[in-house]
């Protein structure tokens, strides 16, 4: 009888565990898959280039570029962050002072004698490098207008270092100008951080239209890797409604991972560290690790 009871008890435990696994749901009620830790790589490269793009500012592009890069680096991927915003926030976020740069991504774009290896800097995070930017980059948009194949300048500049990295993340400026078109032309995929706020939602259709134009005219292989809800607050109906609307419009392009709103992100920015280093056990750090695992599982990162 004891063995029968034990067996029944085990069956109950297994059934409960299975039910709990089934009940793990994402922000729109989809079953949340298990994203395993990425398998270590025996070799590195060629890199998959991902453009972090949204024409609206303040939606978490730079935060996502830095922290996704750091999370992928934790999993043994070699990652290059390309700061493609004249504000230089991604550079600052990994400890680079934009005002002290001898060479920046501007020089790489505009001077044929400058190579990517001349500009790339190491960071304090193992496996994570940065191609830094400063305010000089704002002049490139005007100067590139007269260039031949002006939309492909970044792609040509990155080509020699593709074999050194597994993932290259391009932090785009908040506009749909020539620099952003360069990033989309160079990229294999686009990740769209979307603040969980109604006015941020309105611009996604315009961004998707721009991505489709670039795909048709300049970069046939360009894909939308996913839409990433950021600054999500599950306590508010507004956040939940925005995510539901995105899922209704774009289906499974909406990622399972959501990034919650927390003061730890600006705190980490002030400390010039990714949250995975600044507060490694914080839910925000785990959210970016889950994002890294999800992208690898989807085949959108190495």
VEXGU-631857 format. One line per 5 residues: their letters; for each residue x, y, z of C-alpha. Coordinates in nm, 2 decimals, decimal comma, padded with zeros to 4 digits. Layout:
<dopas>
A	X Y Z ~ ...;
</dopas>
This chain:
<dopas>
XXXXX	00,00 00,00 00,00 ~ 00,28 00,23 00,08 ~ 00,43 00,19 -00,26 ~ 00,09 00,26 -00,42 ~ 00,06 00,57 -00,21;
XXXXX	00,41 00,68 -00,30 ~ 00,33 00,63 -00,67 ~ 00,01 00,82 -00,64 ~ 00,19 01,10 -00,46 ~ 00,46 01,12 -00,73;
XXXXX	00,19 01,12 -01,00 ~ 00,02 01,41 -00,82 ~ 00,35 01,60 -00,80 ~ 00,43 01,54 -01,16 ~ 00,08 01,66 -01,26;
XXXXX	00,11 01,97 -01,05 ~ 00,45 02,05 -01,20 ~ 00,31 02,00 -01,55 ~ 00,02 02,23 -01,47 ~ 00,25 02,49 -01,33;
XXXXX	00,47 02,47 -01,64 ~ 00,16 02,51 -01,86 ~ 00,05 02,81 -01,66 ~ 00,37 03,01 -01,73 ~ 00,23 03,28 -01,95;
XXXXX	00,37 03,59 -02,11 ~ 00,21 03,94 -02,10 ~ -00,06 03,86 -02,36 ~ -00,14 03,51 -02,22 ~ 00,07 03,30 -02,46;
XXXXX	00,24 03,00 -02,30 ~ 00,59 03,11 -02,22 ~ 00,84 02,86 -02,37 ~ 01,15 02,75 -02,19 ~ 01,45 02,92 -02,34;
XXXXX	01,76 02,71 -02,26 ~ 02,10 02,86 -02,19 ~ 02,28 02,89 -02,53 ~ 02,53 02,62 -02,62 ~ 02,89 02,74 -02,61;
XXXXX	03,04 02,82 -02,95 ~ 03,34 02,64 -03,07 ~ 03,42 02,92 -03,32 ~ 03,31 03,28 -03,37 ~ 03,17 03,47 -03,66;
XXXXX	03,05 03,57 -03,90 ~ 02,84 03,82 -03,71 ~ 02,47 03,87 -03,74 ~ 02,40 04,24 -03,74 ~ 02,09 04,36 -03,55;
XXXXX	01,97 04,72 -03,57 ~ 01,80 04,86 -03,26 ~ 01,55 05,09 -03,42 ~ 01,26 05,31 -03,33 ~ 01,21 05,67 -03,45;
XXXXX	01,06 05,77 -03,12 ~ 01,31 05,87 -02,85 ~ 01,31 05,74 -02,49 ~ 01,18 05,39 -02,57 ~ 01,48 05,19 -02,44;
XXXXX	01,69 05,15 -02,76 ~ 02,02 05,23 -02,59 ~ 01,93 05,04 -02,27 ~ 01,84 04,74 -02,47 ~ 02,16 04,76 -02,69;
XXXXX	02,39 04,77 -02,39 ~ 02,21 04,51 -02,17 ~ 02,13 04,27 -02,45 ~ 02,49 04,29 -02,56 ~ 02,61 04,23 -02,21;
XXXXX	02,38 03,93 -02,16 ~ 02,49 03,77 -02,49 ~ 02,85 03,83 -02,38 ~ 02,78 03,64 -02,06 ~ 02,67 03,35 -02,27;
XXXXX	03,01 03,34 -02,44 ~ 02,91 03,54 -02,76 ~ 03,15 03,80 -02,89 ~ 02,95 04,12 -02,92 ~ 03,02 04,45 -03,08;
XXXXX	02,81 04,75 -02,99 ~ 02,79 05,02 -03,27 ~ 02,69 05,35 -03,12 ~ 02,51 05,51 -03,42 ~ 02,36 05,80 -03,23;
XXXXX	02,54 06,14 -03,21 ~ 02,44 06,16 -02,84 ~ 02,69 05,89 -02,77 ~ 02,47 05,73 -02,49 ~ 02,57 05,37 -02,57;
XXXXX	02,94 05,47 -02,55 ~ 02,88 05,64 -02,21 ~ 02,68 05,34 -02,09 ~ 02,98 05,11 -02,12 ~ 03,23 05,36 -01,97;
XXXXX	03,36 05,55 -02,27 ~ 03,39 05,93 -02,26 ~ 03,27 06,06 -02,60 ~ 03,45 06,39 -02,55 ~ 03,79 06,22 -02,53;
XXXXX	03,77 06,01 -02,84 ~ 04,05 06,05 -03,10 ~ 03,85 05,84 -03,35 ~ 03,48 05,76 -03,36 ~ 03,23 05,60 -03,59;
XXXXX	03,22 05,93 -03,78 ~ 03,58 05,89 -03,88 ~ 03,51 05,54 -03,99 ~ 03,23 05,65 -04,22 ~ 03,39 05,96 -04,37;
XXXXX	03,77 05,88 -04,39 ~ 03,87 05,59 -04,61 ~ 04,20 05,55 -04,44 ~ 04,03 05,47 -04,10 ~ 03,94 05,10 -04,04;
XXXXX	03,69 04,96 -03,79 ~ 03,98 04,81 -03,59 ~ 04,13 05,16 -03,55 ~ 03,81 05,28 -03,37 ~ 03,68 04,97 -03,18;
XXXXX	03,74 04,99 -02,80 ~ 03,73 04,71 -02,54 ~ 03,49 04,75 -02,24 ~ 03,51 04,62 -01,89 ~ 03,27 04,34 -01,99;
XXXXX	03,45 04,03 -02,13 ~ 03,35 03,96 -02,49 ~ 03,19 04,30 -02,53 ~ 03,35 04,58 -02,75 ~ 03,21 04,91 -02,87;
XXXXX	03,24 05,13 -03,18 ~ 03,20 05,46 -03,01 ~ 03,03 05,78 -03,13 ~ 03,01 06,15 -03,03 ~ 02,84 06,47 -03,16;
XXXXX	03,07 06,46 -03,47 ~ 02,84 06,19 -03,61 ~ 02,56 06,45 -03,65 ~ 02,76 06,60 -03,94 ~ 02,78 06,26 -04,12;
XXXXX	02,41 06,27 -04,22 ~ 02,47 06,59 -04,42 ~ 02,80 06,49 -04,56 ~ 02,68 06,15 -04,68 ~ 02,42 06,30 -04,90;
XXXXX	02,67 06,35 -05,18 ~ 02,84 06,01 -05,15 ~ 02,80 05,72 -05,40 ~ 02,60 05,43 -05,24 ~ 02,55 05,65 -04,94;
XXXXX	02,31 05,40 -04,78 ~ 02,57 05,13 -04,77 ~ 02,86 05,31 -04,60 ~ 02,81 05,14 -04,26 ~ 02,78 04,80 -04,42;
XXXXX	03,11 04,85 -04,60 ~ 03,28 04,97 -04,29 ~ 03,17 04,67 -04,08 ~ 03,25 04,41 -04,34 ~ 03,62 04,36 -04,24;
XXXXX	03,53 04,28 -03,87 ~ 03,23 04,05 -03,92 ~ 03,44 03,74 -03,86 ~ 03,56 03,87 -03,53 ~ 03,21 03,88 -03,37;
XXXXX	02,90 03,67 -03,33 ~ 02,65 03,95 -03,29 ~ 02,68 04,32 -03,38 ~ 02,42 04,55 -03,22 ~ 02,36 04,89 -03,38;
XXXXX	02,21 05,15 -03,15 ~ 02,02 05,39 -03,39 ~ 01,93 05,75 -03,34 ~ 01,56 05,84 -03,28 ~ 01,48 05,93 -03,64;
XXXXX	01,43 05,76 -03,98 ~ 01,71 05,96 -04,15 ~ 02,01 05,85 -04,35 ~ 02,20 05,71 -04,06 ~ 01,91 05,49 -03,96;
XXXXX	01,87 05,38 -04,33 ~ 02,25 05,29 -04,32 ~ 02,19 05,08 -04,01 ~ 01,89 04,90 -04,18 ~ 02,09 04,84 -04,50;
XXXXX	02,38 04,69 -04,30 ~ 02,16 04,47 -04,07 ~ 02,03 04,12 -04,10 ~ 01,75 04,19 -03,85 ~ 01,57 04,47 -03,67;
XXXXX	01,47 04,47 -03,31 ~ 01,21 04,73 -03,22 ~ 01,20 04,84 -02,86 ~ 00,85 04,97 -02,79 ~ 00,76 05,17 -02,48;
XXXXX	00,43 05,05 -02,34 ~ 00,26 05,38 -02,40 ~ -00,01 05,46 -02,66 ~ 00,18 05,74 -02,85 ~ 00,48 05,50 -02,89;
XXXXX	00,25 05,25 -03,04 ~ 00,13 05,49 -03,31 ~ 00,48 05,51 -03,47 ~ 00,54 05,14 -03,51 ~ 00,34 05,12 -03,84;
XXXXX	00,55 05,40 -03,99 ~ 00,87 05,23 -03,88 ~ 00,75 04,89 -04,03 ~ 00,67 05,07 -04,36 ~ 01,03 05,22 -04,36;
XXXXX	01,18 04,87 -04,29 ~ 00,98 04,73 -04,58 ~ 01,10 05,00 -04,82 ~ 01,46 04,93 -04,72 ~ 01,40 04,56 -04,78;
XXXXX	01,25 04,62 -05,12 ~ 01,51 04,87 -05,24 ~ 01,84 04,81 -05,05 ~ 01,85 04,50 -04,84 ~ 01,63 04,21 -04,95;
XXXXX	01,75 03,99 -04,66 ~ 01,63 04,23 -04,38 ~ 01,40 04,08 -04,13 ~ 01,21 04,21 -03,83 ~ 01,35 04,00 -03,54;
XXXXX	01,08 04,11 -03,30 ~ 00,90 04,39 -03,11 ~ 01,03 04,42 -02,75 ~ 00,79 04,58 -02,50 ~ 00,98 04,81 -02,26;
XXXXX	00,89 05,00 -01,95 ~ 00,62 04,75 -01,89 ~ 00,41 04,78 -01,57 ~ 00,18 04,48 -01,52 ~ -00,01 04,67 -01,26;
XXXXX	-00,15 04,92 -01,51 ~ -00,43 04,85 -01,76 ~ -00,26 05,08 -02,01 ~ 00,06 04,88 -02,03 ~ -00,14 04,56 -02,08;
XXXXX	-00,36 04,71 -02,34 ~ -00,07 04,84 -02,55 ~ 00,10 04,50 -02,55 ~ -00,23 04,34 -02,64 ~ -00,28 04,59 -02,93;
XXXXX	00,07 04,51 -03,06 ~ 00,00 04,14 -03,05 ~ -00,33 04,19 -03,23 ~ -00,15 04,38 -03,51 ~ 00,18 04,20 -03,54;
XXXXX	00,12 03,85 -03,40 ~ 00,42 03,65 -03,30 ~ 00,65 03,93 -03,41 ~ 00,59 04,04 -03,05 ~ 00,85 03,88 -02,83;
XXXXX	00,76 03,68 -02,53 ~ 01,01 03,87 -02,32 ~ 00,91 04,21 -02,17 ~ 01,13 04,46 -02,00 ~ 00,98 04,60 -01,68;
XXXXX	01,00 04,96 -01,56 ~ 01,26 05,00 -01,29 ~ 01,49 05,27 -01,15 ~ 01,78 05,03 -01,17 ~ 01,83 05,09 -01,54;
XXXXX	01,91 05,47 -01,50 ~ 02,12 05,38 -01,19 ~ 02,32 05,14 -01,40 ~ 02,36 05,40 -01,67 ~ 02,50 05,65 -01,42;
XXXXX	02,74 05,38 -01,31 ~ 02,84 05,32 -01,68 ~ 02,77 04,95 -01,64 ~ 02,52 04,71 -01,79 ~ 02,26 04,60 -01,54;
XXXXX	02,39 04,25 -01,56 ~ 02,71 04,38 -01,39 ~ 02,56 04,66 -01,18 ~ 02,28 04,45 -01,03 ~ 02,32 04,09 -01,16;
XXXXX	02,04 03,94 -00,95 ~ 01,78 04,21 -01,03 ~ 01,47 04,11 -01,24 ~ 01,58 04,36 -01,50 ~ 01,91 04,17 -01,55;
XXXXX	01,72 03,84 -01,57 ~ 01,48 03,99 -01,83 ~ 01,77 04,08 -02,06 ~ 01,92 03,74 -02,01 ~ 01,59 03,59 -02,11;
XXXXX	01,58 03,82 -02,41 ~ 01,93 03,69 -02,51 ~ 01,81 03,33 -02,47 ~ 01,49 03,39 -02,67 ~ 01,68 03,55 -02,96;
XXXXX	01,93 03,26 -02,97 ~ 01,64 03,01 -02,96 ~ 01,46 03,19 -03,24 ~ 01,78 03,19 -03,45 ~ 01,80 03,57 -03,44;
XX	02,14 03,57 -03,26 ~ 02,43 03,33 -03,26;
</dopas>
